[in-house]
């Protein structure tokens, strides 16, 4: 319903054999709730469970022999590929940081294989990205409400021109945009976690819970949780709806600028993997192109001048100045979608939707797209 319409799944590499009817699959289904408790974090009560916590993505199970392993899938970068006339170039990029529009996908792909051979579960935290290695760990921040979540990328997509990441349904719920369908987001690679999970997927290392992870979970708030009814929560393996969520007590007033004062709609185990940060004003633009030569940027701006208000914005990238041509600001995501398609129709196939953040409400936009 709210998933990116143009999304597709790529599986160029040899995938794991289908185990949907095997004894392993049945064992995996029965144990998924237990695995999720390991993968998503620790319940707020019980210090002994701290050792099982990980970063709130579909991470790998701990070293205890009685635990069933979570999905690993194949490590995959992949060759350049073309979707609907657009070429994508997968690569390792530990400096990746991008703002744009996130969407989510769920029922249509639930139970199907991801691009690296895992089974997609819309009720677990995962995401699809067009070029990052699979699996990778990214931090996704909703720039509209400040919610931030570490997510395991295990699939390819979205392939709508105006989206930069496709979240699972559960991830969209935690980030607060399931009902809206899209959100302005910042996506950043978490280098250490990405290296670690890549090593495990390659068979070069065993999954482990670091001291830092244990410390993080131990520090999770234990006395600021209120259990309430959740009428529209996801269905559990038992067939029952989720019956509780937590509301985090707001931090001190000095840190509350721009934070949405609403319930997070998360279960206790999710609080260890999610954070809420102050947010600043952000605006949507269509970036038509970026050039190292100013005259080229000026020529493009002149060609697109009648489409929308535009500007040329310089940015320094590793010592080289680039001049970005941006059209906007735009009021809504649908408005940006329409303008983007118009720009692409002029031959600017690399055009994209970006989110530009201000240093403060009414402030001057930063020279970088990173908020």
N, C-alpha and C positions, 0 to 999 in steps of 0.2 A: 504493500500500500504506500508506504513512505520511502521505500527503497529506491535507489537510483534506477531509473527505467532502462538505461543503457548498459547496466552492469552485466558482465559476463565472467565466467571462470575459466582460467587458463591452466592447463595441466601438461605442458610440453614435456616434462620429464616423466620417467616411468613412475607410476604411483604405486602405493601399497596395495596388495590384493584386497579384494572386497571381503570384509569380515562381517557383513551385516547379518548373516544367518549363522554365524559360528558361535561356538560356546563362549569364545572370548568376548564377542559382541554382547551376548546376554549378560555375562559377568560384568562387563563395562557399564551396561545400562543400569544394572542394579546398584552399582557402586558409585554412580556419578555424583550423588549428593556428597558422599564422603570425599571424593576427589576434589569437588568444587571447594569444599572447606579448606583443603590444602592449597588449591590454586588461587583462590581469591583472598585468602588471609585467615585471620584467627578470630574466633568468637571472642567477644570482649571479656567474658568471664572465663577464668581458668588460666593461670599463668603457664601451666604445663603445655598448653596448646601453642604457646608462642613460637616454639621451635619449628612448627609446621608452616609458619606464615611465609608467604612470598608476596610479590608485588601486585597482586590483584589482577593478574592476567591468567590465561590458561597455561600457567607454569607447570613444571614437571614435579612429580611426587618426590617426597623425601627419601632418605636412605633406609627406612624401616622395611624389613622384608615382608611384613604383612600388608603393606600398602600396595594397591594396584597402581601401576604407572599411568600417568596422564598421557594424552596424545603428544607425540613427538613430531611425526611427519618427517619429510625429507628436507634437508637444507637445500635451498634453491635460490639462485639469482636469476638465471634464465637469459635467453638471447633477446635482442631487440624484437619487438613485435608491433603489428599494425592492427588497430581497431578503428573501423569507420573512417579511414583515411588519416588517422593520427598515429604517428610512430611514438613508441615508448621505449626507453633505454634503461633496463634494470641495472643497478650498480650498488656496490657498497658505498655508503656515504654517512659517515659518523658525524658529520657536521650538518646534516639535513635539518632544516627548520623552515617551516612554511605556514603562512596564514591563508585561509580560504574558507570554503563552505564544506561542511560534513553532512553526509546523509546516513541512512541506516538501512540494513536489509535483514530479513528474517524468514517468514513462513515459506516463501517460494524456494529458498535454498536450504532450509532446515533438513539435516540428515544427509545432505549431499557432500561430496568430497570438495575440499578446498584445493587451491592450486599446488600445495605442497603435500597433499595426500591425507590430510586429517579429515575428520568428519565435522562439518559445521554444525554447531549447536547455538541457536539464536538466544538461548537463555544463559550462555556463558559469555565472558568478556573477551572479545576478539575484534579484529578489524581487517579490512582489505585495503591494500595500497598498490599503486600501479608499478612502482619501480624499486622499492626497498627489498632487500633480501628477505627470504622467508625461512625461518621465523625471524622477526626483529621485535624489539620493544620500543614503543614510542610513548611519550607523554602527550595526551590530548587535553587541551584546556578550552573549555567553552567560554569564549570571550564575551558572552552575553550575561553570564551569571557567575563566572569565576570558578566553576567546578572543574577539577583537574583529576585525570585518571591515567594510570599506566596501563597500556593495552598491548597485547600480543598480536602482531600482524602475521597472519597465516594464509592470506588469500590475495588474489589479484582483483583490482577494481578500485574505485568505480570508473565507468567509462563514459559517463556524462561529462562533457567538456568543463562544466562549471563546478565539479566536485573534486576535492583532493583526497578524501578518505571516506570509506564506508564502514560504519560501526555496526557491530551486532546489535540486535534489539536490546539486549540487557545493557550493553555499554551506553546506548542512547538513553535508556531509562536513567542510568546513574548520572549521566551528564545533563539530564534534564531537557532533552529535545525530542523524545519519542513522539509525543502528540503533535508537535510542530512540524516534525519531519526533517528539518535542516537546522544548522546552527553555524554561526561564525566561530571558527576554531583556530587555535595555534597547534601545530603538530611538530614535535621535536623528537629526534632519535635520542634514546638513552644509551650512550655508548657502552658502558660497562655491562649493563644487562643484556644488550644486543650481542656483544662478544661472547658472553657466557652462554646464552641460549643457543647461539650458533655452534659453539663448541660441543654442546650436548647433542644437538641435532646431527652433527657430523660424527658422533661417537668418540669424540676426543676428550670428553670430560663427563663426570657424573653430576647430576643435579645436586645442589646444596643450598642450604639456607645460611646466608652470611650473618656475621655478628651485627652488621649494620641493619639488616632486615629485622633481626630479633629485637634490636634496640628500638627500631621504629615502631614495631607492633606493641612492644611493652609500654611505649609512651602514648599509645592510643588512648583517647579519653574513655574512662570507664564510668564516670558518674554524671555524664551529661546526655544519657540516652533515655528516650521516652518511647515506649512501645505503644503503637496505635494500630487500628485496623487499616488494612490495605485492600480495598475492594476490587481493584483492577490489576492486582499483581500477576506475575507469570505463574503458570501452572507448574507444580512440582511433579516429581516422578510418581508420587502417590496419587496424583490426580486432583489434589487439593490446591486451592489458590494460596499464594503466599499470604500469611496472616499478620505479619508485622513489618514495621519499618522503624527507622530511628530518626529523631530530630536532634541535630547537634545544637547544643547551647551556643549562641553567637559569641565569638571572641570579644575582647574588650572594645569599647566604642571607638577607640583611636584607630582600630584596624578595620573598621566596618565600611569604609567608603566604597560604594558601588556594589556591595555584596547583596545578592538577592536573599531576603530574609524569609525563606520558605523551607519546608521540609525537603530533605534530600531524596526521599523515597527509596531508601536503601535498607538492606538487612544488616544486623549487627556485624556479620563477617565482612561486610564491605567497608566499614568505617576505617579499617586499617589500611585501605588501599586508595582512599579518596581524600582529596583536600579541597578546601574552598579558599580562594584568594581574592583580594580586592581587584576589581576590574576598572579599566578606564574606557572612555568613549572610543568607539571604533566605527569605521565607515566602510562601505563596500565600493570597490572600484573594479572596472575591467581594465586589466593591463594588456594593451595591444601589442607591445613589444619593448625590447630593451636593447640599446645600442652603445657601443664604445665610442662612436662618432656622433657628436651632437647634431650635425646637419641631417643625419639619417633620421634621428628622432624627430627633428623639426619637420621634415618632409612627411613623415607618417602622421604626425599631429595635424598638419594642414589637410591631409587627405581625409581624415576622420572628423574634421572640425565641426561639421554639421550634425553629427550623430548625437553628441552630448558634450557638456562642458569637459574640458580636457586640460592636462598640465604635463609638463616635462619635469621629472623629478630625478636628480642625480643621486647615486648611491655608490659607495666605495666597496668593492669586492676584492679582497686580497691584493690591495694596492692598485687596482684598476678601477677607474670611474666609468660607470655605466649610466646611461640616460634612459629612464623608463617613461614610456608614454602611457598615461592613465586617464581613463574616462570616468567621470562621476563627480561627486559621490552619488550613489544610488540608494533609494529608500528601502527596497526590499530585495530578497533573493530572486523572486520571479522577474522583477525588473532587470536585474543583472543577467539572468539567463537569456532574456530576449536580446539585450544589447550585445552580449557575448556572441551569440549566433550571427548577429548582423556584422560584427567585426570579423569573425571567421570567414564569412561570405565574401569579404573583400580580399581574401588571400592570406590573412594573418592567422595561419593555422596554429601558431604557438600562443595565441591570446588565451588569457585565463582570468578567472575571477579571483581577486585578492581582497584581503581585509587590512586596512591601514589603521593603526592605533595612534591615538593622541597621548601625549604625556599626562594630560589631565583633561577633564571635561572642558571643552572650549579651547584647549591648548593647541599648540602647533604640532602637526604630525611629525613623527620621528623620521629620520632619513632612512631608516631600515623598516622592513615589513614585520620585523619581530617585535612583539609587544613587550 
